[in-house]
Amino acid sequence: MMLAAERRADREIMKILVTGSGGQVGQDLIRGLLERGHEVHGSDVASRPSALGLGDRELPWHLLDVTDLAALRRLIARERPDIIYHLAAILSARGEENPGLTYRVNQGGVYNVLEASREHRVSQVLFASTIAVFGPGLPDPVPDDVHLQPTTMYGVTKVGGELLGEYYNKRYGLDFRAVRFPGLISATLPGGGTSDYAPLMYVESMRTGAYEAFCRADTRIPMMYMPDGIRALIELSEAPRDRLQRTTYNIAAFSPTAEEIADSVARAVPGARITFKSDPTRQAILDSWPNALDDAHARVDWGWAPEFDLERMTEDLVPKLRALLRVNAS
Ligand SMILES: NC(=O)c1ccc[n+]([C@@H]2O[C@H](COP(=O)([O-])OP(=O)(O)OC[C@H]3O[C@@H](n4cnc5c(N)ncnc54)[C@H](O)[C@@H]3O)[C@@H](O)[C@H]2O)c1
């Protein structure tokens, strides 16, 4: 097991570019990186969200479409980041509405980021992969190295991203590192993923007192609280390269049924009414994903361990969401 002190011991201040940084993961990642003292540049095809909660900390923001290789090259040549966290993507549910766009943004985007990083000698590229790389019929829990047969364009492009990153690592020595995120739950609005029923149970119960989930009550997929997800990305980035036996890692936290999440919400938000009405398209995607992930390689190679289970997450999240909803209402 790797000790915290073994992670990039010198803890240098890095110049970091985050793509897709206006999204659910990006907003929390930016805060995490700034808290560690790094110089962070946000970028997104959309303008900077108004409520980033950064106080007086600086955050340069670049309007960047990752499908535009020339623009990406110009930005990297000008800003010379040490590290790029590549988050920009179209998620699974939105992705099935527009597979062509999903291919261009996700597959084209990761190629462009890797290619521009190679050309401009970026030291490290972090990639947010997903449980959507898996298809049905796999062992439970699913280890890292299995036959990848995703059922969505999103999953296909994420498999492509993992493989391209490994290629750039082997062929050019680019330091590419990826985590396969479970469904992430946080105190921001989710961005069109098929696991969104979980965060929406919290948000809608608190906002309106009721939520009809688009899945069956017995749906079970791997989930993670965002602070664990952000810590995983940052700790993987800080791990010594020679400790890493691979480029892409499963990471796991907990695997509740949808009903167990609803019960946890109902205990914390008295009066919340959560019902279930399965949507066939999204249910088919959920049923194709694993129940649980085996993250043994991440635990051994870089000391990964989650801090939050379902109950701890609910305890931490509900007051944060209450505060957020109060701010939005005022
Ligand atoms: N949220 C989850 O549960 C989850 C789970 C597994 C993996 N991930 C991965 O984490 C990453 C971030 O996810 P998220 O939840 O923040 O998604 P999100 O949809 O909230 O954010 C994605 C961001 O990418 C931006 N974007 C879209 N097209 C772009 C383009 N062409 N150029 C630049 N930016 C563009 C969007 O404007 C948005 O701000 C994604 O790569 C996603 O696949 C997320």
The ligand as an SDF file (V2000), in Angstrom:
LIG
                    3D

 44 48  0  0  0  0  0  0  0  0999 V2000
  -20.7050   12.7870  -13.7120 N   0  0  0  0  0  0  0  0  0  0  0  0
  -20.5360   11.4800  -13.6890 C   0  0  0  0  0  0  0  0  0  0  0  0
  -21.2860   10.7530  -13.0040 O   0  0  0  0  0  0  0  0  0  0  0  0
  -19.4130   10.8620  -14.4650 C   0  0  0  0  0  0  0  0  0  0  0  0
  -19.2110    9.4730  -14.3480 C   0  0  0  0  0  0  0  0  0  0  0  0
  -18.1870    8.8850  -15.0760 C   0  0  0  0  0  0  0  0  0  0  0  0
  -17.3580    9.6560  -15.8540 C   0  0  0  0  0  0  0  0  0  0  0  0
  -17.5580   11.0030  -15.9580 N   0  0  0  0  0  0  0  0  0  0  0  0
  -16.6810   11.7600  -16.8460 C   0  0  0  0  0  0  0  0  0  0  0  0
  -16.2040   12.9100  -16.1790 O   0  0  0  0  0  0  0  0  0  0  0  0
  -16.0600   13.9790  -17.1200 C   0  0  0  0  0  0  0  0  0  0  0  0
  -16.8180   15.1910  -16.6220 C   0  0  0  0  0  0  0  0  0  0  0  0
  -18.1740   14.8280  -16.4690 O   0  0  0  0  0  0  0  0  0  0  0  0
  -19.2560   15.8370  -15.8830 P   0  0  0  0  0  0  0  0  0  0  0  0
  -20.1890   15.0560  -15.0630 O   0  0  0  0  0  0  0  0  0  0  0  0
  -18.5820   17.0330  -15.3340 O   0  0  0  0  0  0  0  0  0  0  0  0
  -20.0290   16.2240  -17.2280 O   0  0  0  0  0  0  0  0  0  0  0  0
  -20.8340   17.5720  -17.5360 P   0  0  0  0  0  0  0  0  0  0  0  0
  -21.7540   17.2730  -18.6770 O   0  0  0  0  0  0  0  0  0  0  0  0
  -21.3840   18.1490  -16.2850 O   0  0  0  0  0  0  0  0  0  0  0  0
  -19.6490   18.5150  -18.0290 O   0  0  0  0  0  0  0  0  0  0  0  0
  -19.0140   18.3360  -19.2640 C   0  0  0  0  0  0  0  0  0  0  0  0
  -18.5160   19.6900  -19.7180 C   0  0  0  0  0  0  0  0  0  0  0  0
  -17.9310   19.5250  -21.0180 O   0  0  0  0  0  0  0  0  0  0  0  0
  -18.2620   20.6660  -21.7610 C   0  0  0  0  0  0  0  0  0  0  0  0
  -18.1890   20.3730  -23.2060 N   0  0  0  0  0  0  0  0  0  0  0  0
  -19.0870   19.7350  -23.9810 C   0  0  0  0  0  0  0  0  0  0  0  0
  -18.6470   19.7160  -25.2490 N   0  0  0  0  0  0  0  0  0  0  0  0
  -17.4640   20.3670  -25.2670 C   0  0  0  0  0  0  0  0  0  0  0  0
  -16.5300   20.6870  -26.2880 C   0  0  0  0  0  0  0  0  0  0  0  0
  -16.7490   20.3470  -27.5630 N   0  0  0  0  0  0  0  0  0  0  0  0
  -15.3970   21.3560  -25.9480 N   0  0  0  0  0  0  0  0  0  0  0  0
  -15.1730   21.7160  -24.6580 C   0  0  0  0  0  0  0  0  0  0  0  0
  -16.0290   21.4630  -23.6560 N   0  0  0  0  0  0  0  0  0  0  0  0
  -17.1640   20.7970  -23.9640 C   0  0  0  0  0  0  0  0  0  0  0  0
  -19.6900   21.0280  -21.3330 C   0  0  0  0  0  0  0  0  0  0  0  0
  -19.9810   22.3890  -21.6390 O   0  0  0  0  0  0  0  0  0  0  0  0
  -19.6350   20.7380  -19.8500 C   0  0  0  0  0  0  0  0  0  0  0  0
  -19.3020   21.8920  -19.1030 O   0  0  0  0  0  0  0  0  0  0  0  0
  -16.5780   13.4690  -18.4530 C   0  0  0  0  0  0  0  0  0  0  0  0
  -15.4920   13.1080  -19.2630 O   0  0  0  0  0  0  0  0  0  0  0  0
  -17.3970   12.2610  -18.0740 C   0  0  0  0  0  0  0  0  0  0  0  0
  -17.4000   11.3100  -19.1010 O   0  0  0  0  0  0  0  0  0  0  0  0
  -18.5680   11.6100  -15.2740 C   0  0  0  0  0  0  0  0  0  0  0  0
  1  2  1  0
  2  3  2  0
  2  4  1  0
  4  5  1  0
  4 44  2  0
  5  6  2  0
  6  7  1  0
  7  8  2  0
  8  9  1  0
  8 44  1  0
  9 10  1  0
  9 42  1  0
 10 11  1  0
 11 12  1  0
 11 40  1  0
 12 13  1  0
 13 14  1  0
 14 15  2  0
 14 16  1  0
 14 17  1  0
 17 18  1  0
 18 19  2  0
 18 20  1  0
 18 21  1  0
 21 22  1  0
 22 23  1  0
 23 24  1  0
 23 38  1  0
 24 25  1  0
 25 26  1  0
 25 36  1  0
 26 27  1  0
 26 35  1  0
 27 28  2  0
 28 29  1  0
 29 30  1  0
 29 35  2  0
 30 31  1  0
 30 32  2  0
 32 33  1  0
 33 34  2  0
 34 35  1  0
 36 37  1  0
 36 38  1  0
 38 39  1  0
 40 41  1  0
 40 42  1  0
 42 43  1  0
M  CHG  2   8   1  16  -1
M  END
$$$$
